[in-house]
Amino acid sequence: MDVYEAIRTRRSVRRYSPRPIPESTLPRLRDALRLAPSACNFQPWRFIFVTDQKLRAELGQAAHQQTFIAQAPLIVVACGFPDRAYKGMGGHGNSVDVDVAIALDHLTLVAVAEGLGTCWIGAFDERAVKRLLEIPQEAKVVALTPLGFPESSSLIRPVTKDERKAEGEVFSVNRFSQ
């Protein structure tokens, strides 16, 4: 699958098969994260691969009762270190959220190419997640994503033009209003 097909096909999957992810797939998933770009190449991140069933269930509870995430055989918890990130991001903060999001997006696209589903999880109790996974105070939990085979192949399909805004609503040339 080429990158354009992965972009068109990536969907948020909320029903997972119990089928395990092959061990041979895991290095490609890790590389998707590890090789992602970051501001000044600081790589201010750490990714926790949660496979333990009990911990996955507890993460589902900590994600505001989004218990479907525990169906997936793997949950990736994406953490960033604000103190280790580039500090001049747009004049309004550091790059940690953007850096971690870029890496996580790389992961979601590789997952699609591997036949796996994902779902960005941004709603969670950070203190509970940190406590469960023994994440240090200086780290920021940016997002979670379950990773696994979709329960049905119909859950991954190309996005249609009707599902997205028209180009005129999204793009401008030279000025915001043009």
N, C-alpha and C positions, 0 to 999 in steps of 0.2 A: 504494500500500500504506500503510495507517495504521500508527502506531507499535505498536499491540497485535499486529497481524499480523507485523510485523517481529520483535517480541520472541518470539512463538510459533514463528517460522520459523527464526530464527538457529541455525545449527549449526556445529560445528567441521568445516571442510572440509580434507581432506588429499589431494585429487586435483583438479588444476586443468587446465583446457583451455588450450591455447596462445593462444587468442583474446585479442587486446589489449583493454585497457580504453579505451573511447572517450575522446578528449581532452575532450569536452563533459561527461563525468562527473567529471573530476578536480576542478573548482572546488567541486562539492558535497561531495566527500570531504574536501577541505581545510577547507571551512566547518564540517563536522561536528566537526573537531578544534578549529579556531580559535574557534568560538562556544561551546564547552563551558564550564560553570562551573568555578571553582576557588576555594579558600578565599581570602577577601578580594580576589578577582579578581586575584590576583598573576600567574596564568598562567605558572607556573614550568617551561615546557616548550619543547621543540624536537622536531619530527618530521621524520625523514629519509625521503624517498621514494626507495627504491633500485630502479632500473629496469635497471641494467647486469647482463647475464647472468652475467658472471664474478663480480661482487660478490655476486649472489644465491646463486650456487653456494657461494661461500666462507662466506656467512652460514649456509647450511644445514649446512656442516661445523662452524662455530662454535656452532651450536645443537645440540650433542651429536649430530651426524650425522642431524639431521632434514632430510634432503636434499629431501624433498617440497616444502619451502617455496620452493625455487628454480624449481619448475614454474610458480608464479604469476608473472604479468608485473610485479608490484609487491610489494615488501616494505616495510612501514612500520616504522621503528625509532623507538620512542617513548622520548624522553629527558626527564629531569627535572633541575632544578637545586635540590638541597636547600637551598642558601644563599638562594635566592630565594623559597622557599615559606613559608607561614604556620607559625610555630614552636610554637603552642599547641594542636596537634591532640590532643584527648583527654587532655592532660596527659602524653603518652608519646612525643612526637616531632613531626615536622613533616608537612605535608600532601602532600608531593611524590608519594608513591606513589598516594594516593587521587585527587589532582588529575589525574595522567596517566591513571590507570585510567578515570576518568569520561570523559575526552576520547576514549580508545581505544574505550570502550563506545559512545559516540555514533557513532564511525566504523563500528563493526561493524553497527550498526542501519541506518545510511544505506547501507552496502554491500549489505545484504540487500534493501533497497528498490530498489536499482539492479540487482538480479539477481546480485550478486557474493557470493563466499564468503570467509570469513576463518577464522583459527584462532589463538587466543591462544598465543603462545610465551613461556613463562617460564623454560624450561630452556635456558641458553646460557652460554657463557664470556664474561663481560662484558669482560674485558681484550682478548680476541681481536676482539670486535665493535668496541670502541673503536679498536683499532689499524687495523682494516680501513677504518673510516669516518672516521678522524681526529677522533674525538669527544674534546673536552677532558676533562682529568682531573676537573674540578669537576662534570661532568655524570654522572648516573646513568642507565644503560640500564635502563628499567623493564620493557619487554616489546617483542616483535616481533609483527607479524602479516603473513602473506602475504595478498594481495588479488588475486582473479581470478575468472573465471567457473568454476564447478564443472565437472568433467569430465562429470558427468551431473546432470540435474535431480533425480534421486532423492536426491542428496546434501543437498538443502535441502528440508525438509518440516517441518510443524508438530510440536512436541513433544507427546507424549501424556501423559495423567495418570499412566500406569504408569511413566513415566520420571522422575518427580519424587516427592519425599517428600509424604506427606499433610499437609494444612494443620496438623493438631495437632502434628506433629513440627517445624514451622517457626515457628509463631506463638504468642505468649503475650499475655495482656492484663493490664496493670498490674504484674505481677510475672513474673520469669523462669519460675517454676515453675507459673504458672497458664495 
